Amino acid sequence: MIRTHLFANTISNFAPITAYLPYDRKKATDALQFVLEHTDEEEMKAYRKNLKSLGL
């Protein structure tokens, strides 16, 4: 088993997440699934558009 510390908690991520895999796999996938089910694409686009650090 390979243990991985996932850092996806930067400003450019709409849904920042940190997890120890494989231990936090369910917690992480549930959190991401929640965002997919409760956030529309327009809200995510607006978030990305307003990130000055991405130069968009």
PDB file of N, CA, C and O in Angstrom:
ATOM      1  N   MET A   1       0.839  -1.171   0.000  1.00  0.00           N
ATOM      2  CA  MET A   1       0.000   0.000   0.000  1.00  0.00           C
ATOM      3  C   MET A   1       0.891   1.245   0.000  1.00  0.00           C
ATOM      4  O   MET A   1       1.832   1.351   0.787  1.00  0.00           O
ATOM      5  N   ILE A   2       0.585   2.157  -0.874  1.00  0.00           N
ATOM      6  CA  ILE A   2       1.304   3.421  -0.948  1.00  0.00           C
ATOM      7  C   ILE A   2       0.488   4.475  -0.209  1.00  0.00           C
ATOM      8  O   ILE A   2      -0.680   4.698  -0.528  1.00  0.00           O
ATOM      9  N   ARG A   3       1.096   5.116   0.768  1.00  0.00           N
ATOM     10  CA  ARG A   3       0.425   6.190   1.504  1.00  0.00           C
ATOM     11  C   ARG A   3       0.800   7.521   0.885  1.00  0.00           C
ATOM     12  O   ARG A   3       1.968   7.774   0.590  1.00  0.00           O
ATOM     13  N   THR A   4      -0.189   8.362   0.690  1.00  0.00           N
ATOM     14  CA  THR A   4       0.014   9.649   0.032  1.00  0.00           C
ATOM     15  C   THR A   4      -0.680  10.741   0.817  1.00  0.00           C
ATOM     16  O   THR A   4      -1.807  10.562   1.279  1.00  0.00           O
ATOM     17  N   HIS A   5      -0.014  11.868   0.970  1.00  0.00           N
ATOM     18  CA  HIS A   5      -0.646  13.042   1.579  1.00  0.00           C
ATOM     19  C   HIS A   5      -1.020  13.971   0.434  1.00  0.00           C
ATOM     20  O   HIS A   5      -0.156  14.558  -0.218  1.00  0.00           O
ATOM     21  N   LEU A   6      -2.302  14.092   0.206  1.00  0.00           N
ATOM     22  CA  LEU A   6      -2.834  14.905  -0.884  1.00  0.00           C
ATOM     23  C   LEU A   6      -3.047  16.331  -0.393  1.00  0.00           C
ATOM     24  O   LEU A   6      -3.796  16.572   0.554  1.00  0.00           O
ATOM     25  N   PHE A   7      -2.376  17.270  -1.053  1.00  0.00           N
ATOM     26  CA  PHE A   7      -2.565  18.693  -0.770  1.00  0.00           C
ATOM     27  C   PHE A   7      -3.202  19.331  -1.993  1.00  0.00           C
ATOM     28  O   PHE A   7      -2.526  19.575  -2.993  1.00  0.00           O
ATOM     29  N   ALA A   8      -4.466  19.596  -1.921  1.00  0.00           N
ATOM     30  CA  ALA A   8      -5.173  20.309  -2.997  1.00  0.00           C
ATOM     31  C   ALA A   8      -5.918  21.466  -2.333  1.00  0.00           C
ATOM     32  O   ALA A   8      -7.124  21.639  -2.508  1.00  0.00           O
ATOM     33  N   ASN A   9      -5.171  22.242  -1.574  1.00  0.00           N
ATOM     34  CA  ASN A   9      -5.785  23.285  -0.773  1.00  0.00           C
ATOM     35  C   ASN A   9      -5.245  24.674  -1.114  1.00  0.00           C
ATOM     36  O   ASN A   9      -5.093  25.526  -0.239  1.00  0.00           O
ATOM     37  N   THR A  10      -4.964  24.883  -2.380  1.00  0.00           N
ATOM     38  CA  THR A  10      -4.474  26.194  -2.800  1.00  0.00           C
ATOM     39  C   THR A  10      -5.633  27.080  -3.240  1.00  0.00           C
ATOM     40  O   THR A  10      -6.754  26.607  -3.425  1.00  0.00           O
ATOM     41  N   ILE A  11      -5.355  28.348  -3.401  1.00  0.00           N
ATOM     42  CA  ILE A  11      -6.382  29.316  -3.769  1.00  0.00           C
ATOM     43  C   ILE A  11      -7.036  28.980  -5.108  1.00  0.00           C
ATOM     44  O   ILE A  11      -8.194  29.333  -5.334  1.00  0.00           O
ATOM     45  N   SER A  12      -6.318  28.310  -5.988  1.00  0.00           N
ATOM     46  CA  SER A  12      -6.875  28.018  -7.309  1.00  0.00           C
ATOM     47  C   SER A  12      -7.895  26.886  -7.302  1.00  0.00           C
ATOM     48  O   SER A  12      -8.583  26.675  -8.300  1.00  0.00           O
ATOM     49  N   ASN A  13      -8.003  26.158  -6.202  1.00  0.00           N
ATOM     50  CA  ASN A  13      -8.982  25.072  -6.109  1.00  0.00           C
ATOM     51  C   ASN A  13     -10.299  25.591  -5.550  1.00  0.00           C
ATOM     52  O   ASN A  13     -10.334  26.160  -4.460  1.00  0.00           O
ATOM     53  N   PHE A  14     -11.358  25.399  -6.281  1.00  0.00           N
ATOM     54  CA  PHE A  14     -12.680  25.823  -5.821  1.00  0.00           C
ATOM     55  C   PHE A  14     -13.048  25.141  -4.512  1.00  0.00           C
ATOM     56  O   PHE A  14     -13.637  25.755  -3.623  1.00  0.00           O
ATOM     57  N   ALA A  15     -12.694  23.868  -4.403  1.00  0.00           N
ATOM     58  CA  ALA A  15     -12.982  23.098  -3.188  1.00  0.00           C
ATOM     59  C   ALA A  15     -11.657  22.601  -2.614  1.00  0.00           C
ATOM     60  O   ALA A  15     -11.234  21.484  -2.912  1.00  0.00           O
ATOM     61  N   PRO A  16     -11.001  23.420  -1.793  1.00  0.00           N
ATOM     62  CA  PRO A  16      -9.714  22.991  -1.243  1.00  0.00           C
ATOM     63  C   PRO A  16      -9.873  21.756  -0.357  1.00  0.00           C
ATOM     64  O   PRO A  16     -10.832  21.638   0.406  1.00  0.00           O
ATOM     65  N   ILE A  17      -8.922  20.849  -0.475  1.00  0.00           N
ATOM     66  CA  ILE A  17      -9.009  19.598   0.283  1.00  0.00           C
ATOM     67  C   ILE A  17      -7.605  19.104   0.614  1.00  0.00           C
ATOM     68  O   ILE A  17      -6.671  19.259  -0.173  1.00  0.00           O
ATOM     69  N   THR A  18      -7.481  18.514   1.778  1.00  0.00           N
ATOM     70  CA  THR A  18      -6.257  17.850   2.207  1.00  0.00           C
ATOM     71  C   THR A  18      -6.667  16.479   2.735  1.00  0.00           C
ATOM     72  O   THR A  18      -7.641  16.358   3.479  1.00  0.00           O
ATOM     73  N   ALA A  19      -5.933  15.463   2.353  1.00  0.00           N
ATOM     74  CA  ALA A  19      -6.303  14.116   2.785  1.00  0.00           C
ATOM     75  C   ALA A  19      -5.079  13.213   2.820  1.00  0.00           C
ATOM     76  O   ALA A  19      -4.124  13.400   2.066  1.00  0.00           O
ATOM     77  N   TYR A  20      -5.129  12.241   3.703  1.00  0.00           N
ATOM     78  CA  TYR A  20      -4.151  11.166   3.724  1.00  0.00           C
ATOM     79  C   TYR A  20      -4.794   9.979   3.023  1.00  0.00           C
ATOM     80  O   TYR A  20      -5.795   9.431   3.487  1.00  0.00           O
ATOM     81  N   LEU A  21      -4.208   9.595   1.909  1.00  0.00           N
ATOM     82  CA  LEU A  21      -4.749   8.478   1.134  1.00  0.00           C
ATOM     83  C   LEU A  21      -3.936   7.232   1.432  1.00  0.00           C
ATOM     84  O   LEU A  21      -2.718   7.327   1.586  1.00  0.00           O
ATOM     85  N   PRO A  22      -4.547   6.100   1.516  1.00  0.00           N
ATOM     86  CA  PRO A  22      -5.933   5.770   1.222  1.00  0.00           C
ATOM     87  C   PRO A  22      -6.885   5.975   2.399  1.00  0.00           C
ATOM     88  O   PRO A  22      -8.090   5.771   2.252  1.00  0.00           O
ATOM     89  N   TYR A  23      -6.370   6.376   3.562  1.00  0.00           N
ATOM     90  CA  TYR A  23      -7.208   6.449   4.768  1.00  0.00           C
ATOM     91  C   TYR A  23      -8.387   7.404   4.634  1.00  0.00           C
ATOM     92  O   TYR A  23      -9.492   7.078   5.067  1.00  0.00           O
ATOM     93  N   ASP A  24      -8.175   8.570   4.046  1.00  0.00           N
ATOM     94  CA  ASP A  24      -9.228   9.586   3.940  1.00  0.00           C
ATOM     95  C   ASP A  24      -9.941   9.573   2.589  1.00  0.00           C
ATOM     96  O   ASP A  24     -10.615  10.540   2.232  1.00  0.00           O
ATOM     97  N   ARG A  25      -9.796   8.494   1.848  1.00  0.00           N
ATOM     98  CA  ARG A  25     -10.377   8.443   0.502  1.00  0.00           C
ATOM     99  C   ARG A  25     -11.879   8.731   0.502  1.00  0.00           C
ATOM    100  O   ARG A  25     -12.349   9.544  -0.293  1.00  0.00           O
ATOM    101  N   LYS A  26     -12.615   8.093   1.361  1.00  0.00           N
ATOM    102  CA  LYS A  26     -14.070   8.282   1.406  1.00  0.00           C
ATOM    103  C   LYS A  26     -14.423   9.718   1.783  1.00  0.00           C
ATOM    104  O   LYS A  26     -15.294  10.326   1.163  1.00  0.00           O
ATOM    105  N   LYS A  27     -13.757  10.255   2.786  1.00  0.00           N
ATOM    106  CA  LYS A  27     -13.996  11.636   3.209  1.00  0.00           C
ATOM    107  C   LYS A  27     -13.721  12.605   2.062  1.00  0.00           C
ATOM    108  O   LYS A  27     -14.502  13.525   1.820  1.00  0.00           O
ATOM    109  N   ALA A  28     -12.620  12.400   1.363  1.00  0.00           N
ATOM    110  CA  ALA A  28     -12.247  13.287   0.270  1.00  0.00           C
ATOM    111  C   ALA A  28     -13.217  13.174  -0.907  1.00  0.00           C
ATOM    112  O   ALA A  28     -13.650  14.190  -1.451  1.00  0.00           O
ATOM    113  N   THR A  29     -13.555  11.961  -1.298  1.00  0.00           N
ATOM    114  CA  THR A  29     -14.470  11.807  -2.431  1.00  0.00           C
ATOM    115  C   THR A  29     -15.870  12.280  -2.079  1.00  0.00           C
ATOM    116  O   THR A  29     -16.567  12.823  -2.936  1.00  0.00           O
ATOM    117  N   ASP A  30     -16.298  12.085  -0.838  1.00  0.00           N
ATOM    118  CA  ASP A  30     -17.608  12.603  -0.419  1.00  0.00           C
ATOM    119  C   ASP A  30     -17.640  14.123  -0.464  1.00  0.00           C
ATOM    120  O   ASP A  30     -18.632  14.709  -0.897  1.00  0.00           O
ATOM    121  N   ALA A  31     -16.571  14.761  -0.023  1.00  0.00           N
ATOM    122  CA  ALA A  31     -16.513  16.227  -0.049  1.00  0.00           C
ATOM    123  C   ALA A  31     -16.566  16.754  -1.476  1.00  0.00           C
ATOM    124  O   ALA A  31     -17.273  17.722  -1.758  1.00  0.00           O
ATOM    125  N   LEU A  32     -15.826  16.125  -2.370  1.00  0.00           N
ATOM    126  CA  LEU A  32     -15.835  16.556  -3.771  1.00  0.00           C
ATOM    127  C   LEU A  32     -17.182  16.277  -4.435  1.00  0.00           C
ATOM    128  O   LEU A  32     -17.662  17.087  -5.229  1.00  0.00           O
ATOM    129  N   GLN A  33     -17.787  15.146  -4.117  1.00  0.00           N
ATOM    130  CA  GLN A  33     -19.105  14.824  -4.671  1.00  0.00           C
ATOM    131  C   GLN A  33     -20.145  15.834  -4.202  1.00  0.00           C
ATOM    132  O   GLN A  33     -21.025  16.213  -4.974  1.00  0.00           O
ATOM    133  N   PHE A  34     -20.058  16.269  -2.962  1.00  0.00           N
ATOM    134  CA  PHE A  34     -20.971  17.282  -2.424  1.00  0.00           C
ATOM    135  C   PHE A  34     -20.869  18.571  -3.236  1.00  0.00           C
ATOM    136  O   PHE A  34     -21.883  19.174  -3.589  1.00  0.00           O
ATOM    137  N   VAL A  35     -19.646  18.986  -3.527  1.00  0.00           N
ATOM    138  CA  VAL A  35     -19.452  20.201  -4.335  1.00  0.00           C
ATOM    139  C   VAL A  35     -20.070  20.024  -5.712  1.00  0.00           C
ATOM    140  O   VAL A  35     -20.752  20.923  -6.204  1.00  0.00           O
ATOM    141  N   LEU A  36     -19.842  18.885  -6.334  1.00  0.00           N
ATOM    142  CA  LEU A  36     -20.404  18.644  -7.668  1.00  0.00           C
ATOM    143  C   LEU A  36     -21.930  18.675  -7.665  1.00  0.00           C
ATOM    144  O   LEU A  36     -22.548  19.148  -8.618  1.00  0.00           O
ATOM    145  N   GLU A  37     -22.524  18.175  -6.605  1.00  0.00           N
ATOM    146  CA  GLU A  37     -23.985  18.097  -6.537  1.00  0.00           C
ATOM    147  C   GLU A  37     -24.647  19.405  -6.108  1.00  0.00           C
ATOM    148  O   GLU A  37     -25.827  19.616  -6.389  1.00  0.00           O
ATOM    149  N   HIS A  38     -23.909  20.280  -5.434  1.00  0.00           N
ATOM    150  CA  HIS A  38     -24.523  21.469  -4.858  1.00  0.00           C
ATOM    151  C   HIS A  38     -23.977  22.792  -5.399  1.00  0.00           C
ATOM    152  O   HIS A  38     -24.333  23.857  -4.896  1.00  0.00           O
ATOM    153  N   THR A  39     -23.130  22.736  -6.403  1.00  0.00           N
ATOM    154  CA  THR A  39     -22.561  23.947  -6.971  1.00  0.00           C
ATOM    155  C   THR A  39     -22.743  23.897  -8.481  1.00  0.00           C
ATOM    156  O   THR A  39     -22.414  22.899  -9.123  1.00  0.00           O
ATOM    157  N   ASP A  40     -23.263  24.968  -9.035  1.00  0.00           N
ATOM    158  CA  ASP A  40     -23.417  24.959 -10.491  1.00  0.00           C
ATOM    159  C   ASP A  40     -22.148  25.477 -11.176  1.00  0.00           C
ATOM    160  O   ASP A  40     -21.319  26.148 -10.561  1.00  0.00           O
ATOM    161  N   GLU A  41     -22.024  25.157 -12.424  1.00  0.00           N
ATOM    162  CA  GLU A  41     -20.832  25.500 -13.192  1.00  0.00           C
ATOM    163  C   GLU A  41     -20.612  27.009 -13.254  1.00  0.00           C
ATOM    164  O   GLU A  41     -19.467  27.458 -13.273  1.00  0.00           O
ATOM    165  N   GLU A  42     -21.671  27.790 -13.286  1.00  0.00           N
ATOM    166  CA  GLU A  42     -21.528  29.247 -13.344  1.00  0.00           C
ATOM    167  C   GLU A  42     -20.831  29.786 -12.098  1.00  0.00           C
ATOM    168  O   GLU A  42     -20.019  30.706 -12.189  1.00  0.00           O
ATOM    169  N   GLU A  43     -21.143  29.222 -10.949  1.00  0.00           N
ATOM    170  CA  GLU A  43     -20.484  29.650  -9.716  1.00  0.00           C
ATOM    171  C   GLU A  43     -18.996  29.317  -9.751  1.00  0.00           C
ATOM    172  O   GLU A  43     -18.163  30.115  -9.323  1.00  0.00           O
ATOM    173  N   MET A  44     -18.671  28.133 -10.263  1.00  0.00           N
ATOM    174  CA  MET A  44     -17.263  27.745 -10.371  1.00  0.00           C
ATOM    175  C   MET A  44     -16.533  28.605 -11.391  1.00  0.00           C
ATOM    176  O   MET A  44     -15.379  28.975 -11.175  1.00  0.00           O
ATOM    177  N   LYS A  45     -17.193  28.928 -12.505  1.00  0.00           N
ATOM    178  CA  LYS A  45     -16.585  29.809 -13.507  1.00  0.00           C
ATOM    179  C   LYS A  45     -16.308  31.185 -12.927  1.00  0.00           C
ATOM    180  O   LYS A  45     -15.245  31.759 -13.161  1.00  0.00           O
ATOM    181  N   ALA A  46     -17.257  31.712 -12.173  1.00  0.00           N
ATOM    182  CA  ALA A  46     -17.078  33.030 -11.562  1.00  0.00           C
ATOM    183  C   ALA A  46     -15.902  33.002 -10.584  1.00  0.00           C
ATOM    184  O   ALA A  46     -15.129  33.957 -10.520  1.00  0.00           O
ATOM    185  N   TYR A  47     -15.765  31.937  -9.840  1.00  0.00           N
ATOM    186  CA  TYR A  47     -14.643  31.794  -8.908  1.00  0.00           C
ATOM    187  C   TYR A  47     -13.323  31.831  -9.667  1.00  0.00           C
ATOM    188  O   TYR A  47     -12.408  32.568  -9.296  1.00  0.00           O
ATOM    189  N   ARG A  48     -13.225  31.032 -10.735  1.00  0.00           N
ATOM    190  CA  ARG A  48     -11.989  30.986 -11.527  1.00  0.00           C
ATOM    191  C   ARG A  48     -11.698  32.333 -12.169  1.00  0.00           C
ATOM    192  O   ARG A  48     -10.548  32.769 -12.216  1.00  0.00           O
ATOM    193  N   LYS A  49     -12.735  32.988 -12.659  1.00  0.00           N
ATOM    194  CA  LYS A  49     -12.560  34.273 -13.343  1.00  0.00           C
ATOM    195  C   LYS A  49     -11.995  35.335 -12.406  1.00  0.00           C
ATOM    196  O   LYS A  49     -11.231  36.203 -12.827  1.00  0.00           O
ATOM    197  N   ASN A  50     -12.375  35.258 -11.138  1.00  0.00           N
ATOM    198  CA  ASN A  50     -11.950  36.272 -10.166  1.00  0.00           C
ATOM    199  C   ASN A  50     -10.591  35.983  -9.508  1.00  0.00           C
ATOM    200  O   ASN A  50     -10.165  36.718  -8.618  1.00  0.00           O
ATOM    201  N   LEU A  51      -9.929  34.936  -9.938  1.00  0.00           N
ATOM    202  CA  LEU A  51      -8.602  34.626  -9.392  1.00  0.00           C
ATOM    203  C   LEU A  51      -7.541  35.384 -10.178  1.00  0.00           C
ATOM    204  O   LEU A  51      -7.159  34.976 -11.275  1.00  0.00           O
ATOM    205  N   LYS A  52      -7.083  36.456  -9.628  1.00  0.00           N
ATOM    206  CA  LYS A  52      -6.073  37.282 -10.302  1.00  0.00           C
ATOM    207  C   LYS A  52      -4.754  36.524 -10.462  1.00  0.00           C
ATOM    208  O   LYS A  52      -4.013  36.746 -11.420  1.00  0.00           O
ATOM    209  N   SER A  53      -4.467  35.621  -9.508  1.00  0.00           N
ATOM    210  CA  SER A  53      -3.189  34.900  -9.544  1.00  0.00           C
ATOM    211  C   SER A  53      -3.077  33.955 -10.739  1.00  0.00           C
ATOM    212  O   SER A  53      -1.970  33.574 -11.119  1.00  0.00           O
ATOM    213  N   LEU A  54      -4.208  33.573 -11.335  1.00  0.00           N
ATOM    214  CA  LEU A  54      -4.175  32.694 -12.506  1.00  0.00           C
ATOM    215  C   LEU A  54      -4.004  33.457 -13.806  1.00  0.00           C
ATOM    216  O   LEU A  54      -3.739  32.865 -14.853  1.00  0.00           O
ATOM    217  N   GLY A  55      -4.156  34.763 -13.738  1.00  0.00           N
ATOM    218  CA  GLY A  55      -3.997  35.570 -14.928  1.00  0.00           C
ATOM    219  C   GLY A  55      -5.110  35.382 -15.940  1.00  0.00           C
ATOM    220  O   GLY A  55      -4.885  35.564 -17.137  1.00  0.00           O
ATOM    221  N   LEU A  56      -6.286  35.028 -15.499  1.00  0.00           N
ATOM    222  CA  LEU A  56      -7.425  34.813 -16.409  1.00  0.00           C
ATOM    223  C   LEU A  56      -8.232  36.064 -16.579  1.00  0.00           C
ATOM    224  O   LEU A  56      -9.224  36.064 -17.308  1.00  0.00           O
TER     225      LEU A  56
END
